Amino acid sequence: FLSACWWIWWPFGCLPKGGCGLNFQPLFDLSQSDKSRPTNHDLTSISSFRNSDGTSNGDVDFNSADIIGGNPQSLEINTFTQEVRLASNFDGPLNGIVGAYFFSEDLEQTDGIFFGSGFRNYASALAAGLGVPIPNLFSTLELFSGTPDGTYFRAGDGVTETSTQSNTTFNLFGQFDYEVSDRLTASVGLAYV
């Protein structure tokens, strides 16, 4: 630095014996500490957890009449993934990667559909329109079956289905490359699922 300063700045008024007219002696001190241990590989770990929750209840008869009272649905999905890879970074012709992958997902879904207060009359009108000549069709069926009046297609009755699903998978993998020449590399890979 000083010799460059001498030759560049001296013609512009710097004093030859005092350096470049600086008011202090420049100091450049660099110390470096490396706590890592040099290796010929890279270790990578990727983790992920996802939770999705959803609920809905739609007017699935698509009109203002209370034919279908409700169609509640819920869905919950929990997913976890983990991948670990170890890749070599050698100076020689052989390098590779080995790793493992884990996936786990749990799903719970509930669907329901329920009769509205107008469904019984709607179903009776449909039956009459199809040529069933029995007035008060469902009351008549309930009477002959010994079931209390108003039991069939009662408002609020319906069905709820709940399903669950679990999926788990595990994978081991590896790939090795051998540089035969600058223009040719041979690769071999294996996976266990």
Buried (B, 14 or more C-beta within 10 A) or exposed (E): EEEEBEEEBBEEEBEEEEBBEEEEEEEEEEEEEEEEEEEEBEEEEEEEEEEEEEEEEEBEBEEEEBBBBBBBBBBBBBBBBBBBBBBBEEEEEEBBBBBBBBBBBBBBBBBBBBBBEBBBEBBBEEBEEEEEEEEEBBBEEBEEEEEEEEEBBBBEEBEEEEEEEEEEEEEEBBBBBBEEEEEEEEEEEEEEE
